[in-house]
Amino acid sequence: MTLPQNTQMVPIDYAKALNQEQLDVVLHGDGPCLVLAGAGSGKTRTLTYRVAYLIEKGVLTEEILLLTFTNKAAREMIERVEGVLGDRARGIWGGTFHSIGSRFLRMYAEVLGYNRSFSILDADDAKDLIKAVMKDANIDTKDKRFPSKNVVSDIISYARNTQKPFAEVVEMKHPHFLHCLKQLEEIAEQYHLRKREANVMDFDDLLTNVAGLLEDPIHGERLSERFKYVLVDEYQDTNTVQARIVKAISRVHANVIAVGDDAQSIYGFRGADVKNILAFPKIWNGAKTFKLLTNYRSTPEILDLANASLEHNVDQFQKDLTALKDHGAKPVLVSCSSANQEAKHIADEILKQRKQGTDLANIAVLFRSSAHSQTLEFELIRRDIPYEYRGGQKFFERAHIKDVLCFLRVINNPKDEVAWLRILGLQVGIGATTAATLVQQLKTFDTVTDALLPGAPIRVPSRGKSGFDELVTILKEVQSQVLLPSVLIRTVTSSTYQDYLEREYPNYRERLEDLEQLASFAESYETLDAFLADIALYDEVVATREQAQRPNEERMILSTIHQAKGLEWDTVFIIHLTDQSFPSARALSSEEGIEEERRLFYVAVTRARRMLYLTYPMTMGYDALSFCQPSTFLEEVSSRLFDKRELREGRFAAGPRSSTAFTDSYDEGDGFAEDDVIQLDGFGEKRPSWRAKPSKESQATTTLWKKKDSSPEKTPSKSFLRSIEDL
C-alpha cells in the first residue's frame, strides 16, 4: 500500500491512517510490548507509523534500531517511513540481525580479540575452511562413513544458533553419524580456532559474537544506552541467539516492540524457536500485549477455516482473525481417486479460473514437500499451462533425480556416455578424467551385464578401484531385479546411493522423499524404454517451452508453503493433504512437530484472498494402490466449513475416511472374471476381488494388490507420451 508523502512538516493524522488496533500500537508509550500481528493485518504499516510517531515526538533517528530478517524488509520499512516523513526519517539504524551485528562488531572488534578489518566468510567459504580442517585431521573427505563438509557445516551452524549440545544435534538431525561424534566435535573446535587465527567470522559468528558483546556489562550497556527504541519484525522466527541479542540491546531503556505471530512460526528446522515469542511477556515483566486481528486479505469463509484449525494448538496465544472483506465462497475440499486425478482437476480449475478472468499470476498451488509437485508439473506441461516454480528446482531438474535416472539409462543403454559420466562421477576416487577413460571402455559393450562380467577387460586406476567396485555392486543388484522402472528406482535408492545422500546433503530426507515419489510415478510404466522416453520428452517439451517463453509471459505459481510465507494470491490450491504427507510423517512423532505443521497449514490457508481449494488423493501408487487417510487438519475441523467435491475415477470413489467407497464394477482390461472372489481386508468379500498386502507407505494406508495368484504384469496406463499425442 502506498503511504502518503509528507514533506511539509504537517502533523500526521494517525487516526485516519490506521484502524484502532494499529493506532493503539503506534501511540503506545514507553516500556516493552508484544504485537501479535495476524496474517494480513497490516503489521508493516503499523511498524512504519510507529517509527514515524517516535520521530514526530522528538526521538532522534539514530536512537531507533529496527531489526528484520531480510535487508529487503528493512529497506522497505525505512522507505515507507521516509514516504511519511520525508528527510526527517534519515539516519535510522535498520537491517538484518547479521548486518547490524557486523556494524557493532566493526566498532568493538578489538574487545573480542579481532582486528577491525576482519573478513566475513560466506557459506561456501565456511564449508571450504571446514574441508581444510578435515583434511588436516587426516579425515578422508570422500569416506562414505563420514559426513561431507556440507553436512558438517549444517551440524555446526544448527548447534550454534539453537545453543543445543553438539551430540543432541547430531542425534536429532544426522543419527547415522553418531559414530563420528568425537571427530565432529574436534572438527568444530578446530574450525573455530582457525577462524580466530585468520581474523575471520562466519555468519553464525556475527550473531554469537554480537550476543556476547551486548551481554558484556560495560560495552553492551553502552550500546543499549545508545538505542532508546528497538523494534523487531517477525519475532516468531528468532532463534535462541537472536532472542539473546534483542534482550541485551534493549535492557537499559526496555523500550522494545516485538512484532510477530506465533501462529506463523514455521522455521523450526532452521533453528527458529516459537518459545521466544510465547515467553516474551514473562521475560519482559509488565510487557503490554497488543493484537492485530483485522484481516485485510481474505474472505470470512477462508478465515473461519484458519481460525478453526489453529484452535487445536495448545502452545499459543489465543486469537481469531476477523475479515474486513465481504463474504465469499467456502473453501472447496476435493477428494480425488488418485494423484493423477488430483493434478488433472487442478489443471481444469486453473484453466476455468483463467477463462473467468483471473490472471495466472494470481493463482498459486502450495505443497508441504517439493516431492508433491511432480505429478502436477507433468500435467501442467501436458496442458500447456505456464508456471513458475519457487522453493528450489523443478522436479526433474533436481540432482538426485538426475542421478537415479542415469543409473536406469545405463541399464537401458550401456552406450549412453552422458549417463555413465554422471554415475561414475558419484564414486569415490573417480574424477572427470578417470570417468572419461572408463566410459570409452564401458560403451564398447552391448549390455551392462557383459560389462560387469568378472573377465571384462575394464582397466580401472587403483585410486578409483573401490569406487568402481561399489558401482558394479549397485548395477548387479539392479540387474538382478525385474526390469520395472519403479523397482529399479527403489533398488538404486536403497543401495549405497542412500549413504551418499546422507553423507552429502543436510536435506537428505527430502531427497529420499523425492525419489520415492519418482518410483510411485514410475509404477504406471511396464517398460524401462517407455518410462525413459517420457522423461526425455518431458525435458524436451520444457526446454522448448522455456526457449519460446516471452519475458513478461503470465505464469501461475508452484511453491512450497515455506517459500510462500508473506505472499498472497486470489486463488490458492493446497494439495496432497494426506496424513504422513501433511502433517509429515516425521512431525507425527512429537506434539511440538504436529503443532508446527498445523501452523504451516494455517500459513497456507491464509495466503488465499478469494478462493481456496484443498485437495487430496484417496490412493497412492499405480499398481499396488495404497489408501490414504485425509489429513488430520481436515478432519479435526467442522465439515460445515467446506464445500465438498468427490471425484470418481475407475472403480474408486473418493470420500471421507469414515465412508471410503468401493463400487462393485470392474473394467474389461483388469484381468478379472465376473465370478472371481476378492478378499479385501476390512471390507469382506466382493466381486471381483482384491487381496490386501502390508503397506510400505505408512500405518495410515491400506495397500491393495492384484487378484490372488495373478501375474505380476501391470495393466498399462496411458503414458505421458500418448497424452501429448492426444492433444
KAWOCOR-V492895 format. One record per backbone hydrogen bond with DSSP energy under -1.0 kcal/mol. NH is the residue of the N-H (numbers start at 1). CO is the residue of the C=O. If there is no record, write none. Layout:
# KAWOCOR-V492895
nh: (NH & NH)
co: (CO & CO)
This chain:
# KAWOCOR-V492895
nh: (14 & 17 & 18 & 23 & 24 & 25 & 26 & 27 & 28 & 33 & 34 & 35 & 36 & 37 & 37 & 38 & 41 & 46 & 47 & 48 & 49 & 50 & 51 & 52 & 53 & 54 & 55 & 56 & 57 & 58 & 59 & 63 & 64 & 65 & 66 & 67 & 68 & 74 & 75 & 76 & 77 & 78 & 79 & 80 & 81 & 82 & 83 & 84 & 85 & 86 & 88 & 89 & 90 & 93 & 95 & 100 & 101 & 102 & 103 & 104 & 105 & 106 & 107 & 108 & 113 & 114 & 118 & 119 & 121 & 126 & 127 & 128 & 129 & 130 & 131 & 132 & 133 & 134 & 135 & 136 & 137 & 138 & 139 & 143 & 146 & 148 & 152 & 153 & 154 & 155 & 156 & 157 & 158 & 159 & 160 & 161 & 162 & 163 & 169 & 170 & 171 & 172 & 173 & 174 & 177 & 178 & 180 & 181 & 184 & 185 & 186 & 187 & 188 & 189 & 190 & 191 & 192 & 193 & 194 & 195 & 196 & 197 & 198 & 199 & 200 & 201 & 206 & 208 & 209 & 211 & 212 & 213 & 214 & 215 & 216 & 220 & 222 & 223 & 224 & 225 & 226 & 227 & 229 & 230 & 231 & 232 & 233 & 235 & 237 & 238 & 241 & 243 & 244 & 245 & 246 & 247 & 248 & 249 & 250 & 254 & 256 & 257 & 258 & 259 & 260 & 264 & 265 & 266 & 270 & 271 & 272 & 273 & 276 & 278 & 279 & 283 & 284 & 287 & 288 & 290 & 292 & 295 & 296 & 303 & 304 & 305 & 306 & 307 & 308 & 309 & 310 & 311 & 312 & 313 & 316 & 322 & 324 & 332 & 333 & 334 & 335 & 336 & 342 & 343 & 344 & 345 & 346 & 347 & 348 & 349 & 350 & 351 & 352 & 353 & 354 & 355 & 356 & 357 & 358 & 362 & 363 & 364 & 365 & 366 & 367 & 372 & 373 & 377 & 378 & 379 & 380 & 381 & 382 & 383 & 384 & 385 & 388 & 390 & 397 & 398 & 402 & 403 & 404 & 405 & 406 & 407 & 408 & 409 & 410 & 411 & 412 & 413 & 416 & 417 & 420 & 421 & 422 & 423 & 424 & 425 & 427 & 430 & 435 & 436 & 437 & 438 & 439 & 440 & 442 & 443 & 444 & 445 & 451 & 452 & 453 & 456 & 458 & 464 & 465 & 468 & 469 & 470 & 471 & 472 & 473 & 474 & 475 & 476 & 477 & 478 & 479 & 480 & 481 & 484 & 488 & 489 & 490 & 491 & 492 & 493 & 494 & 495 & 498 & 500 & 501 & 502 & 503 & 504 & 505 & 508 & 511 & 512 & 513 & 514 & 515 & 516 & 517 & 518 & 519 & 520 & 521 & 522 & 524 & 525 & 531 & 532 & 533 & 534 & 535 & 536 & 537 & 538 & 539 & 540 & 541 & 542 & 543 & 544 & 545 & 546 & 547 & 548 & 553 & 556 & 557 & 558 & 559 & 561 & 567 & 569 & 571 & 572 & 573 & 574 & 575 & 577 & 578 & 579 & 580 & 581 & 582 & 585 & 588 & 589 & 590 & 594 & 595 & 596 & 597 & 598 & 599 & 600 & 601 & 602 & 603 & 604 & 605 & 606 & 607 & 608 & 609 & 610 & 611 & 613 & 614 & 615 & 616 & 618 & 620 & 625 & 625 & 626 & 627 & 628 & 631 & 634 & 635 & 636 & 641 & 642 & 643 & 645 & 647 & 649 & 652 & 653 & 659 & 661 & 663 & 670 & 676 & 678 & 680 & 683 & 686 & 693 & 701 & 704 & 705 & 710 & 723 & 724 & 725 & 726 & 727)
co: (12 & 13 & 14 & 19 & 20 & 21 & 22 & 23 & 25 & 256 & 288 & 258 & 290 & 35 & 260 & 292 & 38 & 42 & 43 & 44 & 45 & 46 & 47 & 48 & 49 & 50 & 51 & 52 & 53 & 55 & 54 & 60 & 61 & 229 & 93 & 231 & 95 & 70 & 71 & 72 & 73 & 74 & 75 & 76 & 77 & 78 & 79 & 80 & 81 & 82 & 85 & 86 & 87 & 64 & 66 & 96 & 97 & 98 & 99 & 100 & 101 & 102 & 103 & 104 & 110 & 109 & 115 & 199 & 201 & 122 & 123 & 124 & 125 & 126 & 127 & 128 & 129 & 130 & 131 & 132 & 133 & 135 & 134 & 140 & 143 & 503 & 148 & 149 & 150 & 151 & 152 & 153 & 154 & 155 & 156 & 157 & 158 & 159 & 165 & 166 & 167 & 168 & 169 & 170 & 174 & 175 & 177 & 178 & 180 & 181 & 182 & 183 & 184 & 185 & 186 & 187 & 188 & 189 & 190 & 191 & 192 & 193 & 194 & 196 & 195 & 119 & 202 & 204 & 205 & 207 & 208 & 209 & 210 & 211 & 213 & 216 & 218 & 219 & 220 & 221 & 222 & 223 & 63 & 255 & 65 & 257 & 67 & 259 & 234 & 235 & 161 & 239 & 240 & 241 & 242 & 243 & 244 & 245 & 246 & 250 & 254 & 230 & 33 & 232 & 35 & 261 & 262 & 264 & 267 & 268 & 267 & 238 & 273 & 274 & 275 & 279 & 280 & 284 & 32 & 34 & 36 & 322 & 40 & 299 & 300 & 301 & 302 & 303 & 304 & 305 & 306 & 307 & 309 & 310 & 314 & 293 & 295 & 612 & 643 & 614 & 645 & 616 & 338 & 339 & 340 & 341 & 342 & 343 & 344 & 345 & 346 & 347 & 348 & 349 & 350 & 351 & 352 & 354 & 353 & 359 & 360 & 571 & 557 & 573 & 559 & 369 & 370 & 373 & 374 & 375 & 376 & 377 & 378 & 379 & 381 & 380 & 556 & 558 & 394 & 395 & 398 & 399 & 400 & 401 & 402 & 403 & 404 & 405 & 406 & 407 & 408 & 409 & 413 & 415 & 416 & 417 & 418 & 419 & 420 & 421 & 424 & 427 & 431 & 432 & 433 & 434 & 435 & 436 & 438 & 439 & 441 & 442 & 447 & 448 & 450 & 453 & 456 & 461 & 462 & 464 & 465 & 466 & 467 & 468 & 469 & 470 & 471 & 472 & 473 & 474 & 475 & 476 & 478 & 482 & 484 & 485 & 486 & 487 & 488 & 489 & 490 & 492 & 495 & 496 & 497 & 498 & 499 & 500 & 501 & 505 & 507 & 508 & 509 & 510 & 511 & 512 & 513 & 514 & 515 & 516 & 517 & 518 & 521 & 522 & 527 & 528 & 529 & 530 & 531 & 532 & 533 & 534 & 535 & 536 & 537 & 538 & 539 & 540 & 541 & 542 & 543 & 544 & 550 & 386 & 363 & 388 & 365 & 367 & 564 & 607 & 362 & 611 & 364 & 613 & 366 & 615 & 576 & 629 & 583 & 578 & 578 & 580 & 584 & 586 & 587 & 590 & 591 & 592 & 593 & 594 & 595 & 596 & 597 & 598 & 599 & 600 & 601 & 602 & 604 & 605 & 569 & 570 & 570 & 572 & 332 & 574 & 334 & 336 & 626 & 623 & 704 & 620 & 702 & 618 & 577 & 631 & 631 & 632 & 638 & 639 & 331 & 333 & 335 & 652 & 649 & 661 & 656 & 653 & 651 & 667 & 673 & 686 & 684 & 680 & 678 & 703 & 698 & 625 & 691 & 707 & 719 & 720 & 721 & 722 & 724)
